[in-house]
Amino acid sequence: MVLAASHPHLWGQQVTSQATPQTEEQQTSSSLPDAPGATQYPVAEVQPATDDTTDVKTEEDTLLRNGSVVTLDGDVKVTYRDRVVEADHIEFDQDTGDLTATGHLHVSGGANHEDLTARHGTMNLKQQTATFYDVVGSVGMKSAGHTLTYSSSNPFLFTGRMVVRTGPQSYEIYEGTLTTCQLPHPDWMLYAGKFAVDSEKAKAQNSTFRLMNIPVLFLPYVTHPVDSEQRQTGFMIPVPGYSSTKGFTLGEEFYWAINRSTDLMVGAQYYSLRGWEQSATFRYRGLGNDFGKARYTGLIDRGIYTNGVYVNQGGEDVTVSGRHDFSSQTRVAGDVEYLSSYAYREAFAENFSVAVSSDILSIVYGVHEWDGYAASARVDRYQGLKQAGVAATPTAPAIPEEEVKIFHAPSLDFGSTEHEIGRTGLLWSVEASHAGLSRVEPGFSTGGLTQRFDVHPALSYRLGFDGWRVLSSVGVRETAYSRSRQVPYAETGVPVELPDALHRSDVEVEADLRAPVVERTFDSPRVEKLFYGNDVKHTIEPELTYRYVTGVNNFLSVLRFDDVDIVSDTNELEYGATQRLFLRPVKDRPCKERPVSTAQTQYWDEDSGKVQTRGASVEPKDKLPSCGSHPLISWRLTQKYFFNENFGGAVINGRRNIFDTTLNFSGIAFLTEPRAISPLISRLRLRTSAHMDVEWDFDFDTGAKKFTSNNVFVDVHQNNVFAGLSYARLNAPGRFYTEGVSSPVSNFDQLRLLLGYGSPTKPGLGLAGNVGLDLNANNTGLVQYGAVQGSYNWDCCGFSVEVRKYELGSVRNETTERFNFTLLNIGTAGNLRRAASLF
């Protein structure tokens, strides 16, 4: 078993930045491992070349000289290169470089910030070799007065009966211990007869791992990194686990540190009830923003029986992403994913959000930007897994997965920001694209690539007077297709492609009017008392936008690929207002640091809403004033009125209609017939303090007198207590309504709850739980998922355990048990991933 630096850190335990040194009494032989005798210890061997060019500086109370030998007494300090030697008594031969020190010997310095104390020792400063006795030391830490502070992400502390330094950064520790915890009572420790330490790592053979001073594990070979910038190739700690549907699990991974910029991890996991899962992760990090990452997971499933029917849920999931910048103006990037089966994701994803995610978007593009222009080429693929496959039964045949696939292969795009025409104040801009498009869905597939050319120039002009602002614009749009769609539509809703070319053109006029902001400040004593000494400022920002589009007289003949294809005629007026409440201190208090002591300064940070102390965040004991106003409430209300109720004949009764003007407004479909009034859109955000945020968003259909969407989010965090609530309600035209499927309404009602105490980075107990409820459940059950997690952190190690439940109908009904055990700066054993943790 190898304990390597490459172990994944689920989270680091929090320890103080100071290491507690042992006292004179604690450095006795009784506090160190027993030694069989000094005769077994070798003499330090000379490795570095002799260097006579560096001066030795000394500080002492008394100095006696006898030829080349000087004797120093009383708070002696010897400085040589980047090392400092301190002791009560030192004898130093200036010719040979030999040094003998006794009494409170302290040696510090070096590239890795070595720091050790010993009873006595001998050194050769020129050859940088030494022998120390009864040693307590550290690597990756540095002195700050009489304390040690961590200077590396991989520090460790050690003790030894004897320590031999064989070179500038090489040590051999005999009859000693090694840990990353504070001495003299560490939470864990490795015991070994010999540790070998160089500039890269510390290693030992036949060592014993002790937890709370109890022998737990014998390790034939163990390593620990010294250089925090170096990663180490090796096998990971095996990961055991249990699941009610997968059985007992055991996984192992191998990590390969290829070079400074790239690494690779490959592994396998065995499920006793299902079979083998394989995984591989490749990572590259280059200069600037350059990066590359690839991830593969796959399962060879033995299958399960559901209601007496055999179901195989095996599959593969591959993701590749990367970016390369040729210059600050030119780059290529991509994010590609392939999923062979939605059932595989539902059954084996460790995260609920991933398990229920059914949309997959892959895109690769290159772009060049200059002087407000951008030219790009892209290839993308959308894969929408709309319905999981259903296994065959004795009375019904199997239903395959339903997918919608849309391709841009490729798309050439050009766009610009607004440019002024001379000094006229007129601004022009343009968007243009040429794309090859393809779409595949149940019952329909385009015949090859449909060619589409689209160009959209526009002119705009800004006016302003007495706080009023007007932005008016006019544009035209020309779009040409190589294929079209048959009209009228078939009863099933499945498209029928025609080989006939199609041309579409429109004229667009828009005027955006913003009135002056209406504001009032409430500064009565009663208001100040209610809001902790703050005035309240209320602002109202009205907005009015008129938009007119005409010329799209063949909307129903256009094949659908993306938002370019849902441009329609419209004659509409959008009106609304945004209201805000600001809290403002009664007295002006400048935002500056206030001295608290000679060692600390405190100041109120507006962004975090907390008192900051030398870069560390602490909770204020009382209400401190901010440096300026900050928002308490933000509430936006808006609605549209359609003068053209059937959008130029584009609306089809009894089906879900989606146009660019409605999609950009709400995102929730509401058109199933001609109508004049859109739903009322409300977006309310409330921040009562730095510890609580509330958001309530809804779309209220004034015609049907119902909420088509209603979402509430609450987040609370105070010290170690945190809680969250999210409620989501949707009652809108169904996703499959336009395909003729008998599902006229998308109707779901879901509630998510989270409650916890503790922190993954602080010592002590932590408890947390979450649950997802389907309040509109019929056959699937009330609980969709739930988890309970407990953890306890010591100074430099921690243990967590979790029980998680998934209820995804017949696809997944599983209970899993996960755990991890973390050693600070060493690694983590277990299968509880950070992404799935509740903390």
C-alpha positions in Angstrom: 0.0 0.0 0.0 1.3 3.4 -0.9 0.3 6.6 0.8 1.0 9.1 -2.0 0.7 12.8 -2.5 -1.7 12.3 -5.3 -4.6 11.2 -3.1 -7.7 13.3 -3.8 -8.3 15.9 -1.0 -12.0 16.0 -0.4 -11.3 18.9 2.0 -8.5 20.0 4.2 -8.9 20.1 8.0 -8.3 23.5 9.5 -5.4 23.8 11.9 -3.7 26.8 13.4 -0.9 28.4 11.5 1.4 27.9 14.5 3.1 24.6 15.4 3.5 24.0 19.1 7.2 23.2 19.9 8.1 20.8 22.6 9.5 22.2 25.9 12.8 21.2 27.4 11.1 18.6 29.5 9.1 17.2 26.6 12.3 16.7 24.6 13.6 14.0 27.0 14.3 10.5 25.8 11.0 9.3 27.4 9.1 11.2 24.8 10.9 9.6 21.9 11.0 6.0 20.6 13.3 3.6 22.4 16.7 3.1 20.8 18.7 -0.1 20.8 22.0 1.9 21.0 24.0 4.5 19.2 26.4 2.0 17.7 24.0 1.2 14.8 24.0 4.8 13.5 26.2 5.6 10.5 28.5 8.5 10.2 27.3 11.3 7.9 28.6 10.9 4.4 29.8 13.9 2.4 27.7 14.6 -0.7 28.0 18.2 -1.7 31.2 19.8 -3.0 33.2 21.9 -0.6 32.5 25.6 -0.9 34.9 28.1 0.9 33.4 31.3 -0.6 30.5 31.8 1.9 31.3 33.8 5.0 30.2 32.6 8.5 28.6 35.3 10.7 28.4 34.9 14.4 26.6 36.6 17.3 27.6 35.6 20.9 28.1 36.9 24.5 31.6 35.4 24.9 34.2 34.4 22.3 37.5 32.5 22.9 40.0 31.8 20.1 42.5 28.9 20.0 44.2 29.0 16.5 41.4 28.3 13.9 39.0 27.1 16.6 36.7 29.5 18.3 34.5 28.8 21.3 31.2 30.8 21.5 29.0 31.0 24.6 25.8 32.6 25.6 22.9 33.0 23.1 25.1 32.0 20.2 23.9 32.5 16.7 25.8 31.3 13.6 24.5 32.3 10.1 25.9 30.4 7.1 24.3 30.7 3.6 20.5 30.4 4.2 20.8 28.5 7.5 20.9 29.7 11.1 22.4 27.7 14.0 21.5 28.7 17.6 22.8 27.2 20.8 24.1 27.9 24.3 27.6 26.7 23.5 29.3 26.2 20.1 32.8 25.2 19.1 33.7 26.1 15.5 36.8 25.3 13.4 37.0 28.1 10.9 39.5 26.1 8.7 37.6 22.8 8.4 34.0 24.1 8.9 33.4 21.6 11.8 30.9 22.8 14.4 29.8 21.2 17.7 26.8 22.7 19.4 25.2 21.9 22.8 22.4 23.3 24.8 19.1 24.4 23.3 20.4 23.6 19.7 18.1 25.2 17.1 18.8 24.9 13.3 16.6 26.6 10.7 16.5 27.6 7.1 17.0 25.8 3.8 15.0 25.7 0.6 12.2 23.7 2.2 12.2 25.7 5.5 13.7 22.9 7.7 13.4 23.7 11.4 14.7 21.4 14.2 15.7 21.5 17.9 18.0 19.0 19.5 20.0 18.4 22.7 23.4 18.5 20.9 24.9 17.9 17.5 27.8 18.2 15.1 27.9 19.9 11.7 30.2 20.7 8.9 29.1 24.0 7.5 31.2 23.8 4.3 30.0 20.3 3.3 26.5 20.9 4.8 26.4 17.6 6.7 25.4 17.1 10.3 24.4 14.7 13.0 21.8 15.7 15.7 20.6 13.8 18.8 17.1 13.7 20.4 15.5 15.8 17.7 12.1 17.5 17.2 11.8 19.1 13.8 9.7 20.1 10.8 9.9 20.6 7.1 7.7 23.1 5.1 7.5 25.5 8.1 9.3 28.7 9.0 10.2 30.5 12.1 8.3 33.7 13.1 9.8 34.8 16.4 9.5 31.9 18.8 6.8 30.2 16.8 6.6 28.2 13.6 4.1 29.0 10.8 3.2 26.8 7.8 4.9 27.8 4.6 4.0 24.9 2.4 0.9 22.9 1.5 2.7 19.7 2.4 4.4 20.4 5.8 5.4 17.6 8.2 6.8 17.4 11.7 9.1 14.6 12.9 11.0 13.4 16.0 14.1 11.1 16.0 16.6 9.6 18.3 19.2 10.7 15.8 19.0 12.7 12.6 21.8 12.6 10.0 21.9 15.3 7.4 23.7 13.9 4.3 23.3 16.9 2.1 21.7 20.4 2.0 18.2 19.0 1.7 18.7 15.3 2.6 18.1 13.8 6.0 18.0 10.3 7.6 15.8 10.0 10.7 16.5 7.0 13.0 14.1 5.6 15.5 11.6 8.4 14.8 8.1 9.5 14.0 6.5 11.6 11.2 3.2 13.5 11.2 1.5 16.6 9.9 -0.2 17.3 13.3 0.9 19.5 16.1 3.4 18.1 18.6 3.7 16.8 21.2 0.3 15.0 21.1 -0.5 14.5 17.4 -3.8 12.9 16.2 -1.9 10.5 14.0 1.7 9.5 13.6 4.0 7.1 11.6 6.6 5.1 13.5 9.6 3.7 11.7 13.2 2.6 12.3 14.4 4.9 9.6 12.9 7.7 7.4 14.8 9.0 4.4 14.0 12.6 3.5 15.2 14.5 0.4 14.1 17.7 -1.4 11.1 15.8 -3.0 9.7 13.3 -0.5 10.1 11.5 2.8 9.9 7.7 2.7 10.0 4.8 5.1 9.8 1.0 5.1 8.0 -1.3 7.7 6.3 1.6 9.4 3.3 1.6 11.8 0.4 4.0 11.4 -0.9 5.1 14.8 -4.2 6.9 15.3 -4.7 8.6 18.7 -1.6 6.7 19.7 -3.3 3.3 18.9 -1.5 1.1 16.3 -3.9 0.8 13.4 -2.1 -0.3 10.3 1.3 -1.7 9.2 2.7 -0.2 6.0 5.5 -2.0 4.2 6.3 1.2 2.3 5.1 4.8 2.7 6.0 8.2 1.2 5.1 11.8 1.9 5.9 14.7 -0.4 8.2 17.5 0.8 8.0 19.8 -2.2 4.5 21.1 -2.5 4.9 21.8 -6.2 5.7 18.2 -7.1 3.1 15.6 -7.6 3.8 11.9 -7.1 3.0 8.9 -9.2 1.4 6.0 -7.3 -1.6 3.9 -6.5 -4.4 5.5 -4.6 -5.9 4.2 -1.4 -8.5 1.5 -2.3 -12.1 2.7 -1.9 -14.7 0.3 -0.4 -18.4 0.9 -0.2 -21.9 -0.5 -0.2 -25.1 0.1 -2.1 -28.5 -1.6 -1.9 -28.6 -2.0 -5.7 -24.9 -2.4 -6.5 -23.9 -4.5 -3.6 -20.4 -4.3 -2.0 -18.0 -2.1 -4.0 -14.3 -1.8 -4.2 -12.4 0.6 -6.3 -8.7 1.3 -7.0 -7.0 4.0 -9.1 -3.5 4.7 -10.4 -2.2 8.3 -10.6 0.5 9.2 -13.1 2.2 12.6 -12.8 3.3 12.9 -16.4 5.0 16.2 -16.0 4.4 19.6 -14.4 1.5 20.4 -16.8 -0.2 17.0 -17.3 -1.4 14.1 -15.3 -3.5 11.0 -15.8 -5.6 8.9 -13.5 -7.1 5.5 -14.4 -9.2 3.2 -12.3 -11.7 0.5 -11.9 -14.6 -0.2 -9.5 -16.2 -3.5 -8.9 -19.9 -3.8 -8.0 -20.7 -7.2 -6.6 -24.3 -7.1 -7.9 -23.7 -5.3 -11.2 -20.2 -5.7 -12.7 -17.2 -3.6 -13.5 -17.0 0.2 -14.0 -14.0 1.8 -15.6 -12.8 5.4 -15.4 -10.0 7.6 -16.6 -9.2 11.4 -16.2 -6.6 13.3 -18.1 -5.7 16.9 -17.2 -3.5 19.5 -18.8 -2.8 23.1 -17.6 -0.8 25.3 -19.9 0.2 29.0 -20.0 -2.4 31.6 -19.4 -5.9 30.2 -20.0 -4.8 27.1 -21.9 -6.1 23.9 -20.5 -7.3 20.4 -21.5 -9.4 17.9 -19.6 -10.9 14.6 -20.5 -13.1 12.2 -18.4 -14.3 8.7 -19.2 -16.6 6.4 -17.3 -18.2 3.2 -18.4 -20.0 0.3 -16.9 -20.2 -3.3 -18.1 -23.6 -4.2 -16.5 -24.7 -7.7 -15.7 -28.2 -6.2 -15.5 -31.1 -6.4 -13.0 -34.6 -7.7 -13.0 -37.4 -5.2 -12.5 -40.9 -6.6 -12.1 -39.6 -9.8 -13.6 -38.1 -8.1 -16.6 -34.4 -8.0 -17.4 -32.9 -4.5 -17.7 -29.4 -3.6 -18.6 -28.3 -0.1 -17.5 -24.7 -0.2 -18.7 -23.3 2.7 -20.7 -20.5 5.2 -21.3 -20.1 8.9 -20.6 -17.2 10.8 -22.1 -16.4 14.5 -21.6 -13.6 16.5 -23.3 -13.0 20.2 -22.8 -10.1 22.5 -23.6 -8.9 25.9 -24.7 -5.9 27.4 -26.4 -5.2 31.1 -26.9 -3.1 31.9 -30.0 -3.2 35.6 -28.9 -5.3 37.9 -26.8 -7.7 38.2 -29.8 -7.7 34.6 -31.2 -8.6 31.4 -29.4 -10.1 28.0 -29.9 -12.1 26.2 -27.3 -14.4 23.2 -26.9 -16.6 21.3 -24.5 -17.8 17.9 -25.8 -19.8 15.2 -24.2 -21.1 11.8 -25.3 -23.6 9.8 -23.3 -24.6 6.4 -24.7 -27.6 5.9 -22.4 -29.7 8.1 -20.2 -30.5 5.1 -18.1 -26.8 4.7 -17.3 -26.7 8.3 -16.0 -29.9 7.9 -13.9 -28.7 4.7 -12.3 -25.1 5.4 -11.6 -24.5 9.2 -11.3 -23.4 10.0 -7.7 -25.1 13.4 -7.7 -28.9 13.9 -8.0 -28.7 16.9 -10.2 -26.5 15.0 -12.7 -28.7 12.0 -12.5 -31.8 13.9 -13.7 -30.0 16.1 -16.2 -31.2 15.1 -19.7 -29.8 17.8 -22.0 -26.3 17.4 -23.4 -24.6 20.2 -25.4 -21.3 19.8 -27.2 -19.5 22.7 -28.9 -16.2 23.4 -30.5 -15.4 26.9 -31.8 -12.7 29.3 -32.8 -13.0 33.0 -32.7 -10.9 36.1 -33.7 -11.8 39.5 -32.4 -10.5 42.9 -33.5 -11.7 46.5 -33.2 -15.2 45.6 -32.1 -15.7 42.8 -34.6 -15.7 39.1 -34.1 -15.5 36.2 -36.6 -16.0 32.7 -35.5 -16.6 29.1 -36.7 -18.3 26.5 -34.5 -19.6 23.0 -34.6 -22.1 22.0 -32.0 -24.4 19.1 -31.1 -27.5 19.2 -28.9 -28.8 15.9 -27.5 -32.0 16.1 -25.5 -33.0 12.8 -23.8 -36.7 13.5 -23.5 -37.8 10.1 -22.2 -35.9 7.1 -20.7 -36.5 3.7 -22.3 -39.1 1.4 -20.7 -38.4 -2.3 -20.6 -40.8 -4.8 -22.2 -43.4 -6.5 -20.2 -45.4 -9.6 -20.9 -48.3 -7.4 -22.2 -46.4 -4.4 -23.7 -43.4 -4.0 -26.0 -40.3 -2.2 -25.0 -40.2 1.6 -25.6 -36.8 3.0 -26.7 -35.3 6.2 -25.4 -36.7 9.3 -27.1 -34.1 11.7 -28.2 -33.9 15.0 -30.1 -30.5 15.7 -31.8 -29.7 19.0 -33.4 -26.4 19.7 -35.2 -24.6 22.9 -36.4 -22.0 21.4 -38.7 -20.6 24.0 -39.0 -21.7 27.5 -38.4 -19.8 30.5 -39.6 -20.7 33.7 -37.6 -19.8 37.3 -37.8 -20.8 40.1 -35.4 -19.9 43.6 -34.3 -20.5 46.0 -31.5 -22.1 49.3 -32.2 -20.0 51.7 -34.3 -20.7 55.4 -34.8 -21.2 56.7 -38.3 -18.9 59.7 -38.4 -20.1 62.2 -35.8 -23.8 61.8 -36.5 -24.6 59.9 -33.3 -26.0 57.1 -35.4 -24.7 53.7 -34.4 -24.6 50.7 -36.6 -24.1 47.0 -35.9 -24.5 43.7 -37.7 -24.9 40.0 -37.1 -24.5 37.4 -39.8 -24.2 33.6 -40.0 -24.1 30.7 -42.5 -24.8 27.3 -41.0 -25.3 23.7 -42.0 -28.1 22.3 -39.9 -29.5 18.9 -39.1 -32.3 17.6 -36.8 -33.2 14.1 -35.7 -36.1 13.2 -33.4 -38.7 10.3 -33.1 -40.4 10.0 -36.4 -38.4 12.7 -38.2 -35.0 13.3 -39.6 -33.8 16.0 -42.0 -32.5 14.9 -45.3 -28.8 15.8 -44.9 -27.7 19.3 -44.0 -30.1 22.2 -44.4 -28.3 25.3 -45.4 -29.2 28.6 -43.7 -27.9 32.1 -44.4 -28.9 34.9 -42.0 -27.9 38.6 -41.9 -29.2 41.2 -39.5 -27.9 44.8 -39.7 -29.3 47.5 -37.5 -29.1 51.3 -36.8 -29.7 52.9 -33.5 -29.7 56.4 -32.0 -29.6 57.6 -28.4 -31.3 60.6 -26.9 -31.3 62.1 -23.4 -32.9 65.1 -21.8 -33.7 66.0 -18.2 -33.1 62.5 -16.9 -35.1 60.9 -19.7 -33.3 58.4 -22.0 -34.5 57.0 -25.3 -32.8 54.3 -27.4 -34.5 53.9 -30.8 -33.4 51.4 -33.4 -34.4 50.0 -36.8 -33.1 46.9 -38.5 -33.8 44.4 -41.3 -33.3 40.7 -41.3 -32.8 38.4 -44.3 -32.8 34.6 -43.9 -32.6 32.0 -46.6 -33.1 28.2 -46.2 -32.4 25.4 -48.6 -35.3 23.3 -47.2 -38.7 24.1 -45.7 -41.6 22.4 -43.8 -44.9 21.3 -45.1 -48.0 23.4 -44.1 -50.5 22.7 -42.7 -49.0 20.5 -40.0 -50.0 16.9 -39.6 -52.3 15.9 -36.8 -49.4 14.0 -35.0 -47.3 17.1 -35.0 -44.3 15.3 -36.6 -42.7 17.6 -39.1 -42.6 16.8 -42.8 -39.6 18.2 -44.7 -39.9 19.7 -48.2 -37.0 20.1 -50.6 -38.2 23.6 -51.5 -36.0 26.6 -50.6 -37.4 29.2 -48.3 -36.8 33.0 -48.0 -37.8 35.1 -45.0 -37.3 38.8 -44.5 -38.6 41.3 -41.9 -38.3 44.9 -40.7 -37.8 45.6 -37.0 -38.4 48.8 -35.2 -37.8 49.3 -31.5 -37.9 52.2 -29.0 -36.7 51.9 -25.4 -37.8 54.7 -23.0 -36.4 55.1 -19.5 -37.9 57.7 -17.3 -36.0 59.5 -14.5 -35.6 57.5 -11.4 -38.1 58.4 -8.7 -36.6 58.3 -5.2 -37.4 59.2 -1.7 -35.4 58.9 1.5 -37.2 58.0 4.8 -35.1 59.4 7.7 -37.4 59.6 10.6 -36.2 58.5 14.1 -38.7 55.6 13.9 -37.2 54.4 10.6 -33.7 54.7 12.0 -34.6 52.7 15.0 -36.3 50.0 13.0 -33.3 49.6 10.6 -30.5 49.8 13.2 -29.5 53.5 12.7 -29.9 53.5 8.9 -32.1 55.7 6.7 -34.1 53.9 4.0 -34.0 55.1 0.4 -36.8 54.0 -1.9 -36.3 54.1 -5.7 -38.6 53.4 -8.6 -37.2 52.9 -12.1 -39.9 52.7 -14.7 -39.3 51.3 -18.2 -41.2 51.2 -21.5 -40.3 49.3 -24.7 -42.2 49.2 -27.9 -41.2 46.7 -30.6 -42.7 46.1 -34.1 -41.7 43.3 -36.5 -43.3 42.8 -39.8 -42.7 40.7 -42.9 -42.5 37.2 -41.5 -45.4 35.8 -43.4 -44.2 32.2 -43.7 -43.4 31.3 -40.0 -45.1 27.9 -40.1 -43.0 26.8 -43.1 -39.6 27.2 -41.3 -37.9 24.1 -39.9 -36.8 24.5 -36.2 -33.2 24.3 -35.2 -32.4 27.2 -32.8 -33.7 30.7 -31.8 -33.0 32.2 -35.3 -35.9 30.1 -36.6 -38.5 31.3 -34.2 -38.5 35.0 -35.3 -42.1 36.1 -35.8 -44.2 39.1 -36.5 -45.1 41.1 -33.4 -46.5 44.4 -32.4 -46.0 44.7 -28.7 -45.5 47.0 -25.7 -43.5 46.0 -22.7 -43.9 48.0 -19.5 -42.7 47.5 -16.0 -40.8 49.0 -13.1 -38.0 48.0 -10.8 -38.2 49.1 -7.1 -35.3 49.0 -4.7 -34.8 49.8 -1.0 -31.4 50.9 0.1 -30.1 51.1 3.7 -27.9 54.2 4.3 -26.0 55.0 7.5 -27.3 58.1 9.3 -23.8 59.4 9.7 -21.1 59.4 7.1 -18.3 57.1 8.4 -15.3 56.7 6.0 -14.4 53.2 4.9 -10.9 52.9 6.3 -8.9 50.6 8.6 -9.2 51.3 12.3 -6.2 50.2 14.6 -7.3 47.7 17.2 -3.8 46.7 18.5 -0.2 46.8 17.5 -0.7 43.4 15.8 -4.1 43.8 14.2 -6.3 46.1 12.3 -10.0 45.8 11.6 -12.3 47.3 8.9 -15.8 46.8 7.6 -15.8 45.1 4.2 -18.8 46.1 2.1 -18.7 43.1 -0.2 -18.6 40.4 2.5 -20.7 42.3 5.1 -18.2 41.4 7.8 -15.4 42.8 9.9 -12.1 41.9 8.3 -9.1 41.3 10.5 -5.7 41.2 8.7 -7.3 39.3 5.9 -9.2 36.9 8.2 -13.0 37.1 8.5 -14.6 37.3 11.9 -18.2 38.0 12.8 -19.0 41.5 14.2 -20.2 41.6 17.7 -22.4 44.6 17.0 -23.9 46.5 14.1 -21.0 48.3 12.4 -21.8 50.9 9.8 -21.1 50.2 6.1 -19.1 52.7 4.0 -22.2 53.5 1.9 -25.7 52.4 0.9 -26.4 48.7 0.2 -29.6 47.2 -1.3 -32.1 45.5 1.0 -34.9 44.7 -1.5 -35.0 44.6 -5.3 -38.3 43.9 -7.0 -38.9 43.9 -10.8 -42.4 43.7 -12.3 -43.0 43.6 -16.0 -45.6 42.6 -18.5 -46.3 42.7 -22.3 -49.3 43.8 -24.3 -49.6 42.3 -27.8 -51.5 44.4 -30.3 -51.0 41.6 -32.9 -52.6 38.8 -30.9 -51.9 36.0 -33.4 -48.4 37.2 -34.3 -49.0 37.5 -38.0 -50.8 34.1 -38.2 -48.0 32.2 -36.5 -50.1 31.0 -33.5 -51.8 27.6 -33.7 -54.7 27.0 -31.4 -54.4 24.1 -29.0 -50.6 23.7 -29.3 -47.6 25.2 -27.5 -46.3 28.2 -29.5 -42.8 29.5 -28.8 -41.5 32.7 -30.5 -38.3 34.7 -29.9 -40.3 37.5 -28.2 -41.9 35.2 -25.7 -38.9 33.1 -25.1 -36.7 36.0 -24.3 -39.3 37.5 -22.0 -40.2 34.6 -19.8 -38.6 31.2 -20.7 -42.0 29.6 -19.7 -44.3 28.8 -22.6 -47.7 30.4 -22.3 -49.1 30.8 -25.8 -51.6 28.1 -26.8 -54.0 30.5 -28.5 -54.1 34.1 -29.7 -53.8 36.5 -26.7 -53.2 40.1 -25.9 -51.7 40.0 -22.4 -48.6 38.1 -21.3 -48.2 36.7 -17.8 -47.0 39.1 -15.2 -43.3 38.5 -14.5 -42.1 39.2 -10.9 -38.5 38.9 -9.7 -38.1 39.7 -5.9 -34.8 39.6 -4.1 -34.3 40.3 -0.4 -31.1 40.4 1.6 -31.9 41.0 5.3 -28.2 40.7 6.3 -25.0 39.1 5.3 -26.4 35.8 6.7 -29.7 35.5 4.8 -30.9 35.8 1.2 -34.4 35.3 -0.1 -35.6 35.2 -3.7 -39.2 34.8 -5.0 -39.7 34.6 -8.7 -43.0 33.9 -10.4 -45.0 34.2 -13.7 -48.6 34.9 -13.0 -51.0 34.3 -15.9 -53.7 37.0 -15.4 -55.9 35.5 -18.1 -56.0 31.9 -16.7 -55.6 33.4 -13.2 -52.8 30.9 -12.1 -49.1 30.8 -11.5 -47.4 29.2 -14.5 -44.2 29.2 -12.5 -43.5 29.9 -8.9 -40.1 29.6 -7.3 -38.8 30.4 -3.8 -35.2 30.3 -2.7 -34.0 30.8 0.9 -30.4 30.6 2.1 -29.4 31.1 5.7 -25.9 30.8 7.3 -24.9 32.0 10.7 -21.6 30.9 12.3 -21.7 27.0 11.9 -25.4 26.8 11.2 -26.6 26.7 7.6 -30.0 26.0 6.0 -31.6 26.2 2.6 -35.0 25.9 1.1 -36.1 25.9 -2.6 -39.6 25.5 -3.8 -40.4 25.1 -7.5 -43.9 25.0 -9.1 -44.5 24.7 -12.8 -48.0 24.6 -14.5 -47.5 25.4 -18.2 -48.1 23.9 -21.6 -46.4 20.5 -21.7 -43.0 19.7 -23.4 -44.6 17.2 -25.8 -47.7 19.2 -26.5 -46.5 20.2 -29.9 -45.6 16.6 -30.8 -49.2 15.5 -30.3 -48.4 13.5 -27.2 -51.2 13.4 -24.7 -49.5 15.7 -22.1 -51.1 19.1 -22.4 -49.6 20.4 -19.2 -46.1 20.3 -17.6 -47.2 20.1 -13.9 -44.7 19.5 -11.1 -44.4 20.7 -7.6 -41.0 20.1 -5.8 -39.5 21.1 -2.5 -35.8 20.9 -1.5 -34.7 21.3 2.1 -31.2 21.5 3.7 -30.2 21.9 7.3 -26.8 21.5 8.9 -24.4 22.4 11.6 -20.6 22.4 11.3 -17.9 23.0 8.7 -15.7 20.7 6.7 -12.6 22.9 7.5 -13.0 23.4 11.3 -12.5 21.0 14.2 -15.5 19.6 15.9 -18.8 17.9 15.2 -20.8 18.4 12.0 -24.3 17.2 11.1 -26.3 17.9 8.0 -29.3 16.5 6.1 -31.2 17.3 2.9 -34.2 15.9 1.2 -36.0 16.4 -2.2 -39.8 16.0 -2.2 -42.1 15.6 -5.1 -45.3 17.3 -3.8 -47.2 16.3 -6.9 -46.2 12.6 -6.9 -48.6 10.0 -8.0 -46.8 6.8 -8.7 -43.2 7.7 -8.0 -43.5 8.5 -4.3 -43.1 11.6 -2.2 -39.3 11.5 -1.6 -37.0 11.8 -4.6 -33.8 11.8 -2.7 -32.5 12.3 0.8 -29.2 12.2 2.7 -27.9 12.4 6.2 -24.2 13.1 6.9 -22.2 13.3 10.1 -18.5 14.3 10.5 -16.0 14.9 13.2 -12.7 16.8 12.6 -9.7 16.8 14.9 -6.8 19.2 14.4 -5.3 17.4 11.4 -7.6 14.5 10.6 -11.3 14.0 10.2 -14.0 11.3 9.6 -17.3 11.6 7.7 -20.1 9.1 7.1 -23.2 9.5 4.9 -26.3 7.6 4.1 -28.0 8.6 0.9 -31.3 7.5 -0.7 -32.4 7.8 -4.4 -36.1 7.3 -5.5 -36.2 7.7 -9.3 -39.1 5.3 -10.0 -38.3 2.0 -11.6 -34.9 3.3 -12.9 -33.3 3.7 -9.5 -34.4 2.9 -6.0 -31.1 2.8 -4.1 -29.6 3.4 -0.6 -25.9 4.0 -0.5 -23.5 4.3 2.4 -20.4 6.5 2.0 -17.5 7.5 4.2 -14.1 9.1 4.1 -11.2 9.5 6.4 -8.9 12.5 5.8 -5.3 13.1 7.0 -4.2 16.7 6.7 -1.8 17.2 3.7 -1.7 13.4 3.1 -5.0 12.4 1.5 -8.4 10.8 1.9 -9.6 7.2 2.0 -13.2 6.6 1.2 -15.9 7.1 -1.4 -17.6 10.3 -0.2 -16.7 12.8 -2.9 -16.6 16.5 -2.2 -19.0 17.3 -5.0 -21.6 15.1 -3.3 -21.0 16.3 0.3 -23.7 18.3 2.1 -21.1 20.7 3.7 
